[in-house]
Amino acid sequence: MTHDEFATLSPAVIRERVDAAGLNMRVRARALQGEVYAWLRTAIVTGALAHGNRIPAERTLARDFGASRNCIRDALNALERDGFLSRRVGSGSYVRWAPQPPAEGRQFTTPTVSPLDAIEARRVIEPNCCDLVIARATEDDFLRMQARLREMETARDQVTFKEAGYAFHLAVMRATRNPLLVAMYEMLVAARAKTGWGTLIPLNDRKEQRDEQIAGNRAIYAALRARDGEQARRLAHQLLTDMINTVASLPLNA
């Protein structure tokens, strides 16, 4: 499974981001456990790890993520409990989950979309998930959101900035604790990555534009943390509407 096939962040990048958050050992271990769970789950639901595939060994995952074997084992146990893996003593862990084909027998694959398609889909999904986030988000969820916002602020280039932005909103979506919503958003991220993170550069090619997007996301985060659903929904809808209007005003070959 290559980084491109997975269409998400590599274990090394995830490890660096967790370490950059400056967490104590106990919280770091818990954060890594959640990241390992999410990383493998995304690989499974997007088809990078297909039904029957053997996943990397515990020692390999522990090395790649910079985590303890116990941390990895807890993540794998959670995936097994949730129906994504089947673990066999002495053999390893295998993907148990498989997408169910529609009634007409067509298999779903990650669609090819434009960046505008992705932003429009985000405007449908993100504002309407705020109430679930407010009802279910934990302190750990908010810490992960904060870490993703810091990554947006320290992004070295536009591609990293875009990845960090989608990672922030994926952290928000995971706080809903709704596996179907999370899977839908993971598919959206995979579709956006398939398009290429380097596309639509004029959307944030100036520092002023990036600063404005960071400020908008920080305002959404603040509203969610304050448990103000109406404000969070309004801010999310406005931010994405502004992005859509910006894209619509760009030349067709931008």
N, C-alpha and C positions, 0 to 999 in steps of 0.2 A: 504494500500500500504506500504510494508516494504522496508527498505533500500536495501535488496538483490533483491527484485522484481524490484525495480527501476534501479538498477545497476548503480548508480551514487552517487554523494556526498549528504549527508544529509543536511537539512536546517541549522542545528547547525554548521556544518563544514563550510558551505558557509558563514554564518554570521560571524564566527570567522575570516575567510580569508578576508572578506571585512573590518572588524574592524582592522585587522592587517595592512591594507594598509595605515592607518592614514589619511583618507580622511576627508575633512570638511563636515558639515552636509548636505549641498546641493548636493555635489558630491556623498556622501555616499548614500543618498536617491535614486539618479539616478542609481547608481551602483546596489543597491539592487533591484530596479524595473526591471532592465535588468536580474539580476540573477533569480528572481522569474519567470519572463517570460520564460527564458531558461529552468529552472527546470521543470516547468509544461509542456512546449512544448516537452521536451525530454520524460517525462512520457507518454505523449499522443502518440507520434510517435513510441515509442518502445513498446506500448501496455500495459504498467503498469497501465495506466488509459484508459480503453476501451470506445468505443462509448457508450454514455448514462450514464456513471458513473458520480456521483456527486463529484466534487472536494472539498477539505477541505474549510471550511468557511473562510471568510475574517479575522475574529478575530483569528482563529487558525493559519493561514498563517502569520499574523502580529506577533503573539507571537513566532512562531517557527523561523522566519527569523529576529526577532528584528527590524521590520519595522513598519511604521505608516500604519493605515488603508488606507489613501489616496494613499500611495505608492503601496500597494497591489491592490487597486481598479484600479489604472492606468495600472498595469500589466495585470489585468484581462480584462480590456477594450481593451487593445491591442490584447490580445489573441482572444477576441470576434471579433474584427475588422478583424483579419487575418483568421477567419474561424475555429478556434480550439475549441471555447466554445460557448455555448448558455446560456445567463444569464436570469433568471426568477425572477422577483420581488417577494420577500417573500418566495422564494423556494430555491434559490441558483444558482450555476453555474454548468453546465453539459457539458461533452465532446460532441462536435458536429462532430469533425473530425473522419473519419474512413478510414483505408487503402482501396484502390481499388484493388480487386483481379485481377490477370492476366487474360487474355482472356480465358485460359483453366480452370479457376475457382479455382486455387490453392492459398491458403492464404500464404502470406510471413511471416515467423517467424525469429527471430534473429538466425542466423546460429551458429553452433558450429565450432569454428576455433581454430587453433593453434596460439601461439604468433607469429610464423614466418609468417603465413597467414596475420595477422594484420599488421606487419611491411611491408610486400610486398604491401599490399593495400595502406598503407600510402605513400609509395614511388611513387605510381601511382598518388595519389590525391594531396598530399601536395605541391610538387614543382610546379605543374601546376596551383595552385590557387594564386600564389604570385602576378600576375598582378592585379587580382581583389582586393586583399587586399590593394595593393599600391594605387589603384584608389579610394577606398571607405573607408579605415580605418579612424576613427576619433581619436581625442586625448583620448577620453574615452576608445576606443578600445586598444590603446597602454598602457594606465594605467592598464587595466585588464591583458594585456600580461605581463607587468612588475610584477604585483602582483603574477601571476602564476610562473614566474621565481624565485621570492624570495621564494616561497613555495618549489620549487625544492631544493634551496640552504639550507633551514632550515628543510628539511624532516627528521623525526626522525628514519625512517626505510625505507627499500626498497619498501614496498607496498605503503607507502605514497609518496615516490619519484616517483614511476611509475604513480600513480594517478595524481600527480601534473604535470608530463610531458604531459600526455594526456590532462589535463585541459588547459595547455598552448596552445597546438595545436588546441584544440577546440575553444579557444578564438581567435586564428588567423583565423580559418575557419569562425567563426561568423562575422568577420570583412569583409568578402566577400559580405555580405548582400544578398546572394543567398540562399533562403530557401531550395532548393533541395540539394545543396552541404552541407549545415549545417545538414540537415536530414540524408544524407548519412554518414557524419562523426559521428553524434550522434549514428547511428546504429553500426558503427565500434567500437566506445567506448563501447557500450553495449555488443557487441560480445566479445571484449577483456575482459571485466569484467566478462562475463559468463564463460570464460576460467579460470579465477581466477588471481587476481593481484599478487599472491604469486608464480606463475609459472615462469620458466626461470630465476631463481635467479642469475646464473652465468653471466648474461648480465650486471649486475651492482652491483655485490656483493662487489667490492672494491671501496674505496673512489676515487681512481684515475679514475676509469671508470665513476663514477657519475660526477666527476668534468669535465671530458672530454665532457660528454653529455650536462652538463649545459653550458659550454663554446660554444659548437656548437649551442645550441638553442639561446644563447645570441647573437651570430654572425648573426644568421638568423633574430632575432628581430632587430638588428642594421641596417641590410640591408633593411628590410621592412620600418623601420622608415626613412631611408635615401632615400626611394623611388627608390631603386636600384633593379629592378626586376631580372635582369640577375644574379646578385650576390646572391640574396635570393634563386633563383631556384637552382643554383649550390651548395650552401651550404646545402640546404635541401636534395637534391639528394645524396650528398656525405655522410652526416650524416647517412641517412637511409641505404645507401649501406654498410657503415662500420658496422652498426648494423646487417644487414643481413649476412655479411661475418663472423661476430663474432658468430652468432647463428649457422651458417652452420658448424663452426669448433668445436662446442660443442659435447660431447658424446650424444647419443640418449636419455639417461635417465637423462639428466641434468635438 
